[in-house]
Amino acid sequence: VQLQASGGGLVQPGGSLRLSCAASVSIVSINRMSWYRQAPGKQRELVASVSSARIKNYVDSVKGRFTISKDNAKNAMYLQMINLKPEDTAVYYCNAKIVSVMATQEYWGQGTQVTVSS
């Protein structure tokens, strides 16, 4: 499974961005897709995730501002971000987990930089 993240950029505080993650396989078979982020000097953190049943979870700091979604027909996942804050500045990574009785397989995209600054 290959994941390609895109959509990052430089935006002013209060602005919006939409990140995309394109998968090389059908995402119907992926149990959970997630967005993580890593700011300079900090550990990578889980930002949002969506299950195969479309159950969504968010870290508290982005609730009400970020929306995760996926499009099975396009094999893609998205992260709509509004009201961006400087503390949202980070490299954002998409992640996919496929769970089987034997093991959990995990895949990462290459990351896309989001910079929130005036």
C-alpha positions in Angstrom: 0.0 0.0 0.0 1.4 3.4 -1.0 0.0 6.6 0.4 0.5 10.0 -1.2 -0.3 13.1 1.0 -0.8 16.5 -0.6 -2.4 19.9 0.0 -0.1 21.4 2.6 1.1 25.0 2.4 1.5 28.3 4.1 -1.7 29.9 5.4 -2.4 32.8 7.7 -4.0 32.2 11.1 -7.8 31.7 10.7 -7.3 30.3 7.2 -8.2 26.9 5.8 -6.5 24.1 4.0 -7.6 20.7 2.7 -5.2 17.8 2.9 -5.6 14.8 0.6 -4.2 11.3 0.9 -4.4 9.1 -2.2 -4.0 5.3 -1.7 -2.6 2.9 -4.3 -5.2 0.3 -3.3 -8.9 0.1 -2.6 -9.4 1.8 0.8 -12.4 -0.4 1.4 -10.0 -3.0 2.8 -8.3 -0.6 5.1 -9.6 -0.8 8.7 -8.6 2.6 9.8 -7.2 5.7 8.1 -5.7 8.5 10.1 -3.9 11.8 10.0 -0.9 12.3 12.2 1.2 15.4 12.6 4.7 16.2 13.9 5.8 19.6 14.9 9.5 20.5 15.2 10.9 19.1 18.5 7.7 17.2 19.3 6.5 13.7 19.1 4.2 12.6 16.3 0.6 12.9 17.4 -2.7 11.4 16.2 -4.9 14.2 14.9 -7.9 12.4 13.4 -8.9 8.9 12.3 -11.8 7.3 10.5 -12.7 3.6 10.6 -14.1 1.4 7.9 -17.5 2.0 9.5 -16.9 5.7 9.1 -16.6 6.3 12.9 -14.4 9.4 13.4 -12.2 10.5 16.2 -10.3 13.7 16.8 -7.7 15.0 19.2 -9.3 17.6 21.5 -7.2 20.5 20.1 -8.8 20.2 16.6 -12.4 19.3 17.5 -14.8 21.7 15.8 -12.1 22.9 13.3 -10.9 19.8 11.5 -13.0 17.3 9.6 -11.8 13.9 8.4 -13.5 12.1 5.5 -12.9 9.5 2.9 -14.1 8.6 -0.5 -14.0 4.9 -1.3 -14.7 5.5 -5.0 -11.5 7.7 -5.3 -9.4 5.7 -2.8 -8.7 8.9 -0.9 -8.9 10.4 2.5 -9.1 14.1 3.3 -8.6 16.5 6.2 -10.5 19.7 6.0 -8.9 22.3 8.3 -10.5 25.6 9.2 -9.7 28.3 11.6 -6.0 27.3 11.6 -3.8 28.3 14.4 0.0 28.7 14.6 0.1 25.7 16.8 -1.3 23.6 13.9 2.1 24.1 12.1 3.6 20.6 11.5 4.3 18.0 8.9 1.0 16.0 8.4 1.2 12.3 7.6 -1.5 10.0 6.5 -1.6 6.5 7.9 -3.4 3.3 7.1 -3.9 0.2 9.2 -5.1 -3.2 7.9 -6.0 -5.6 10.6 -6.1 -9.4 10.1 -6.0 -12.3 12.5 -2.3 -12.7 11.8 -1.1 -9.1 12.2 -1.7 -5.4 11.9 -0.1 -3.9 8.8 0.6 -0.2 9.0 1.5 2.2 6.1 2.6 5.8 6.1 2.6 8.6 3.5 5.5 10.9 3.0 4.1 13.9 4.8 3.0 17.3 3.7 4.0 20.6 5.5 1.4 22.9 7.0 2.6 26.2 8.1 0.3 28.7 9.9 1.9 32.1 10.1 1.2 35.7 9.5 
